[in-house]
Amino acid sequence: MPKKRTLLFLSVVIISFVVMTYQSKEGHRLPDNFLNRLLYYSHGAAKSLTDTLKSPFKKVAVRAEENALLRRRVDELLIEREKYQEAVLENRRLKEILHFKDQTKQYVCSAKIIARGIDRWDHILVINKGQKDGVEKDMCALTPRGLAGKIFTSSESYASLLLLTDINFSVSVRLQESRKEGILSGIGMRKCILKYMPYEEEIKIGDIIITSGLDSLFPPGIPVGYVSKVDKRGRGGNFQYIEVIPFQDDTKMEEVTIVR
């Protein structure tokens, strides 16, 4: 169709040129209304051709605009979905904390993690509760998964939490099954070391470690972690070398419960 209109336009132009050339040589022999009609049809053909050529580009521009609007709408929906998912997860965590609060008589308060220590070797977090909320030094910090650490320092509105993976942290623990006692210490990594387990003690990978309460800091029976490695040859001394993975991953921790 565009080819036919192009040929028509060219034909009209050629005829007009011929007529004007003829008139210039022979004089005005054709009536004015004929020339007017000829020019009118020529203009119409040219406009039709121009509209035909512009039409695909207009459609492309309209589609591009529609696609941009759709992309913005998709982005908005994705953001709304993420907000909804985050609200669901937060609601689930808060329900766990509330349930945990009802079961813990030594409950002091619940707090949010608001900052992390700048030194990668210091496993310290900052919480948004302090002395005015009843938070004091050496109080125990828990999550629904288990032991998180203890309060290291406390100010009026904030407190620092020393994680159980820190090299300065230790807690009196026992094996849940055999009831054998030991000391769990952090080593500045994702794992801890269970100390003072004699060679003759049978310890298996997967054994559960809980607090013993014998250090007068942590309530007894709090889940701590599970045994991930056992080396009966040890690394010097008279005890086995035992690695423990804490139940609570401090990189995923957002709220804690403080207990006496």
JOMOHU-V112366 format. One record per run of one state. SS is the DSSP state (~ for helix, > for strand, _ for the rest). FROM is the first residue (numbers start at 1). LEN is the number of residues. If there is no record, write none. Layout:
# JOMOHU-V112366
ss & from & len
SS & FROM & LEN
SS & FROM & LEN
This chain:
# JOMOHU-V112366
ss & from & len
_ & 1 & 1
~ & 2 & 25
_ & 27 & 5
~ & 32 & 72
_ & 104 & 3
> & 107 & 10
_ & 117 & 7
> & 124 & 4
_ & 128 & 3
~ & 131 & 3
_ & 134 & 6
> & 140 & 4
_ & 144 & 2
> & 146 & 9
_ & 155 & 4
> & 159 & 5
_ & 164 & 6
> & 170 & 6
_ & 176 & 5
> & 181 & 6
_ & 187 & 4
> & 191 & 5
_ & 196 & 2
> & 198 & 1
_ & 199 & 9
> & 208 & 4
_ & 212 & 11
> & 223 & 9
_ & 232 & 7
> & 239 & 1
_ & 240 & 1
> & 241 & 6
_ & 247 & 3
~ & 250 & 3
_ & 253 & 2
> & 255 & 5
_ & 260 & 1
